[in-house]
Amino acid sequence: MADLITVDDPDDPRLRDYTGLTDVELRRRREPAEGLFIAEGEKVIRRAKQAGYEMRSMLLSAKWVDVMRDVIDEVPAPVYAVQPDLAERVTGYHVHRGALASMQRKPLPSAEELLRTARRVVVMESVNDHTNIGAIFRSAAALGMDAVLLSPDCADPLYRRSVKVSMGAVFSVPYARLESWPKGLEAVREAGFKLLALTPAERAASIDEAAPHKLERVALMLGAEGDGLSRQALMAADEWVRIPMAHGVDSLNVGAAAAVAFYAVATGRPQD
């Protein structure tokens, strides 16, 4: 059973995991280095726990103590009960959902390990917007993608904003970082995957014509918002595919495009 500790000093060193959550650059450096990430909100905290992440501590507004009582009783980590204004002073923002947890990261699997058993893979290049990362993971989980591979410069899926937007789906889809780019794509092809580059380019085949759901193994490549896939990534692909557009619209937000493409990849897929 966890200890319930009332804290009234925003500079209490026991709250260090939660300081400056709005400082993106600081948190991007600090969290991976210290092996932690922040889960925000009751559902996300529960999903992180269910996914096997070890809890370092919880920071709760007083009214959330009863809501989270079962979790408090199950984990050995300390639980800090604070007033909402103190939580805001510590974190840098108003914690609307009243519950935060600091969780211990797990070692990431290698790309080769994920590719051995996967059949439908997402490959992201330079997607560094945390909202888009979260949205893509949520769609990948909902539409049956097996794994996500990230280029070295993609944003952290376990950053607080990504986790929140994904509603904890980042815990459901295994992911790995490719060590080099685009050279790392060679391992994907060698594992038997056909690399499909999602692009609005006119020369790209309609994703319906490409029929990715009929392929034994397919890796769908997505680029950053605005810039899309780099020339090097496009040249490394086996085929370019596009989502047909109407009414003069030339492209979709990468999160929306990913959802449409994932559905096309998964349609007709045999149930496991």
Residue, then its C-alpha position, 0 to 999 in steps of 0.5 A: m500500500a502506498d503512503l499518502i503524503t500531504v505536501d504544502d511546499p512547491d519546492d519540496p524535492r520529493l515533487r521534482d519529477y513534476t516540476g516545469l512540465t510546460d518547459v518542453e525543451l527541459r522535459r524532452r531532455r530530462e525525462p529520457a535521461e532520468g528514465l521517467f515519463i508523466a501520465e496525466g488523468e485517471k484513465v491514462i494512469r490506469r492504462a500505464k499501470q495495466a501496461g506494466y509500467e512501474m509507478r515512481s509516485m503520484l501527485l493528486s489533488a485532494k478530491w482525486v484521492d478517493v477516485m484513485r484509492d484502488v490504485i493507491d492501495e495497490v502500488p508501493a510508490p508514494v502519493y503526494a496530496v496537494q491543493p490545486d494551486l500548489a500543483e499549478r505552481v509545481t507543474g506550471y499549468h492548471v492540472h485540469r484532471g487533478a491526477l498525475a503519475s511519474m512512471q518508470r520507462k521500460p527499455l525499448p525493443s530493437a526494430e529487428e525484434l518488432l519486425r519478427t512478428a509484425r505484419r502491419v508497421v507504421v514508419m514515421e520520419s521527423v514527426n516532431d509534433h507531440t499532438n500528431i505523435g499521440a494521434i497517430f498512435r491512437s489510430a494505430a492502436a484502434l485500427g490494428m497496426d502491429a508496431v511503430l518505427l521512429s526515425p532518430d529525430c521523431a518526438d518522444p511518444l512518452y512525452r506528456r502531451s503525446v500520451k494524453v492525446s493518445m489516451g494511453a494508446v502509446f502503451s498498446v502499440p510497441y515501438a522502436r527507434l531506427e538507429s540510422w535514417p534512411k539506412g535503417l529502412e533496409a532492415v524493414r525491407e529485409a524482414g519482408f515488408k513492402l515500403l509504401a510512402l504516403t505522399p500527395a504527389e501526383r505520380a503516387a498510386s491511389i492507396d486503393e489501387a495499391a491494395p495494401h491490405k492484400l500484402e503479406r507484410v506492409a510498412l506505411m511511411l509517414g512524414a512530418e506535418g507540412d514537409g512530408l517525407s524527405r526525398q531520401a525517404l521517398m527514394a527508399a520506398d518501394e512504392w508511393v501511395r496517396i489518398p484521393m482528395a476532392h474539392g481541391v483539397d491537396s492534403l490532410n493533417v498527418g494524424a487524419a491521413a494516418a487514420v485513413a491509411f491505416y484503415a486501408v492497410a487493415t481492411g480485409r486483414p484476417q483476424d488474429 
